Amino acid sequence: MIAVNKDPSRRELRQFGGIWLVFFTAATGVYWYRGGTAEIALAVWGAAALAALAGLAYPPWMRLLFVGMSYLAFPIGWVISHLLLALIYYLVLTPIGLILKISGRDPLGRRLDPTASSYWVPLTEIKDAKRYFRQF
């Protein structure tokens, strides 16, 4: 399970403060550009800038905001990651497996062969050590 960082370092808090400032600068710029009032954009940006600058000057002030945003973002990240994994599994891997099964292809060589005395596959010895650096 992923744990929320409840005790971030000063460096993480400073980075969060800088990212906070960049994000709200961009968000209020987009709001104002799309026809929003300049007063609201400036007020939101001012509050965000004040919080970010206070956090950059004294990082422990950003701790509450950092932890709060982490707890807010955790469920969203959990749902999105599980949804993406399910989509990839059912929309990419399952059809590939079904196509391989229908076509009778066995890329791993797992099909049982009753006439085989052993399933041992002999490997050829690699003489050139440079081959290890060219794996593909």
Secondary structure as a PSIPRED ss2 file (coil, helix, strand):
# PSIPRED VFORMAT (PSIPRED V4.0)

   1 M C   1.000  0.000  0.000
   2 I C   1.000  0.000  0.000
   3 A C   1.000  0.000  0.000
   4 V C   1.000  0.000  0.000
   5 N C   1.000  0.000  0.000
   6 K C   1.000  0.000  0.000
   7 D C   1.000  0.000  0.000
   8 P C   1.000  0.000  0.000
   9 S C   1.000  0.000  0.000
  10 R H   0.000  1.000  0.000
  11 R H   0.000  1.000  0.000
  12 E H   0.000  1.000  0.000
  13 L H   0.000  1.000  0.000
  14 R H   0.000  1.000  0.000
  15 Q H   0.000  1.000  0.000
  16 F H   0.000  1.000  0.000
  17 G H   0.000  1.000  0.000
  18 G H   0.000  1.000  0.000
  19 I H   0.000  1.000  0.000
  20 W H   0.000  1.000  0.000
  21 L H   0.000  1.000  0.000
  22 V H   0.000  1.000  0.000
  23 F H   0.000  1.000  0.000
  24 F H   0.000  1.000  0.000
  25 T H   0.000  1.000  0.000
  26 A H   0.000  1.000  0.000
  27 A H   0.000  1.000  0.000
  28 T H   0.000  1.000  0.000
  29 G H   0.000  1.000  0.000
  30 V H   0.000  1.000  0.000
  31 Y H   0.000  1.000  0.000
  32 W H   0.000  1.000  0.000
  33 Y H   0.000  1.000  0.000
  34 R C   1.000  0.000  0.000
  35 G C   1.000  0.000  0.000
  36 G C   1.000  0.000  0.000
  37 T C   1.000  0.000  0.000
  38 A H   0.000  1.000  0.000
  39 E H   0.000  1.000  0.000
  40 I H   0.000  1.000  0.000
  41 A H   0.000  1.000  0.000
  42 L H   0.000  1.000  0.000
  43 A H   0.000  1.000  0.000
  44 V H   0.000  1.000  0.000
  45 W H   0.000  1.000  0.000
  46 G H   0.000  1.000  0.000
  47 A H   0.000  1.000  0.000
  48 A H   0.000  1.000  0.000
  49 A H   0.000  1.000  0.000
  50 L H   0.000  1.000  0.000
  51 A H   0.000  1.000  0.000
  52 A H   0.000  1.000  0.000
  53 L H   0.000  1.000  0.000
  54 A H   0.000  1.000  0.000
  55 G H   0.000  1.000  0.000
  56 L H   0.000  1.000  0.000
  57 A H   0.000  1.000  0.000
  58 Y C   1.000  0.000  0.000
  59 P H   0.000  1.000  0.000
  60 P H   0.000  1.000  0.000
  61 W H   0.000  1.000  0.000
  62 M H   0.000  1.000  0.000
  63 R H   0.000  1.000  0.000
  64 L H   0.000  1.000  0.000
  65 L H   0.000  1.000  0.000
  66 F H   0.000  1.000  0.000
  67 V H   0.000  1.000  0.000
  68 G H   0.000  1.000  0.000
  69 M H   0.000  1.000  0.000
  70 S H   0.000  1.000  0.000
  71 Y H   0.000  1.000  0.000
  72 L H   0.000  1.000  0.000
  73 A H   0.000  1.000  0.000
  74 F H   0.000  1.000  0.000
  75 P H   0.000  1.000  0.000
  76 I H   0.000  1.000  0.000
  77 G H   0.000  1.000  0.000
  78 W H   0.000  1.000  0.000
  79 V H   0.000  1.000  0.000
  80 I H   0.000  1.000  0.000
  81 S H   0.000  1.000  0.000
  82 H H   0.000  1.000  0.000
  83 L H   0.000  1.000  0.000
  84 L H   0.000  1.000  0.000
  85 L H   0.000  1.000  0.000
  86 A H   0.000  1.000  0.000
  87 L H   0.000  1.000  0.000
  88 I H   0.000  1.000  0.000
  89 Y H   0.000  1.000  0.000
  90 Y H   0.000  1.000  0.000
  91 L H   0.000  1.000  0.000
  92 V H   0.000  1.000  0.000
  93 L H   0.000  1.000  0.000
  94 T H   0.000  1.000  0.000
  95 P H   0.000  1.000  0.000
  96 I H   0.000  1.000  0.000
  97 G H   0.000  1.000  0.000
  98 L H   0.000  1.000  0.000
  99 I H   0.000  1.000  0.000
 100 L H   0.000  1.000  0.000
 101 K H   0.000  1.000  0.000
 102 I H   0.000  1.000  0.000
 103 S H   0.000  1.000  0.000
 104 G C   1.000  0.000  0.000
 105 R C   1.000  0.000  0.000
 106 D C   1.000  0.000  0.000
 107 P C   1.000  0.000  0.000
 108 L C   1.000  0.000  0.000
 109 G C   1.000  0.000  0.000
 110 R C   1.000  0.000  0.000
 111 R C   1.000  0.000  0.000
 112 L C   1.000  0.000  0.000
 113 D C   1.000  0.000  0.000
 114 P C   1.000  0.000  0.000
 115 T C   1.000  0.000  0.000
 116 A C   1.000  0.000  0.000
 117 S C   1.000  0.000  0.000
 118 S C   1.000  0.000  0.000
 119 Y C   1.000  0.000  0.000
 120 W C   1.000  0.000  0.000
 121 V C   1.000  0.000  0.000
 122 P C   1.000  0.000  0.000
 123 L C   1.000  0.000  0.000
 124 T C   1.000  0.000  0.000
 125 E C   1.000  0.000  0.000
 126 I C   1.000  0.000  0.000
 127 K C   1.000  0.000  0.000
 128 D C   1.000  0.000  0.000
 129 A H   0.000  1.000  0.000
 130 K H   0.000  1.000  0.000
 131 R H   0.000  1.000  0.000
 132 Y H   0.000  1.000  0.000
 133 F H   0.000  1.000  0.000
 134 R C   1.000  0.000  0.000
 135 Q C   1.000  0.000  0.000
 136 F C   1.000  0.000  0.000
